[in-house]
Amino acid sequence: MSRLPILIAACLFLYHLHSPLAVADSPTAYSLLQSYNFPVGILPKGVVAYDLDTTTGKFHAYFKDSCSFSLVGSYQLNYKSTISGYISENKLTKLSGIKVKVLFLWLNIVEVIRNGDDMEFSVGIT
């Protein structure tokens, strides 16, 4: 009996272990936010990739382009094509790449803390 069919079957099995189908099981950036108790709406639609160091909480989220939008009856926001910071339960710190326009000033959003149903945003001047 030839070993070739067994070898081919083993190669196909190993190929499928590393195929994109295996990646489909990894959480999205939005489900990851929920696992740290943040609403998905805090991050605009369109994240194309992200990375997270689970030991430190350091993350990067990548968009195809920067995006800017206004919340109805509220502030104008701007997200760069790459945002970063540190995430832990109910806390986003050392954020970069996110700005909010208050009156005539663009301010960096540097921290977000969730306290129950409320979220507190800390800003700094750009």
C-alpha positions, 0 to 999 in steps of 0.5 A, a space after each residue: 500500500 502506498 503512503 502517498 495518499 496518507 501524506 497528501 491527506 496529512 498535508 491537506 489537514 495541516 494546510 487547513 489548520 493555517 488557513 484563513 478559516 482558522 482566523 475567523 474564530 478570533 474575536 473582532 475589535 468590537 467584541 474585544 471591547 465588549 469583553 472589557 465592558 465597553 460598548 461597541 459604539 465607542 469605536 467607529 465602524 471600519 476597523 480592518 485589523 487590530 493587535 493586543 498584547 494581553 499581558 500589558 493591555 497595549 493595543 492598536 486598531 487600524 482603519 483604512 483611512 482616518 475618519 471624522 464625524 459629528 454626533 447629533 447635537 454634540 461634538 465633532 470627532 476625528 479618528 486617525 487611521 491608527 489609534 492606540 492605547 492601553 485597555 483594561 476592565 472599564 478603562 482605556 488609557 494613554 490613548 492616541 489618535 482620537 480627537 474631539 472638537 470643543 468650540 474652536 479647539 481640537 483636544 486629544 481624548 487621552 482616557 476613557 473610564 466606564 463607571 456603571 452606565 456612565 463614561 468619563 472622557 479625559 482630554 488634553 490640548 493638541 
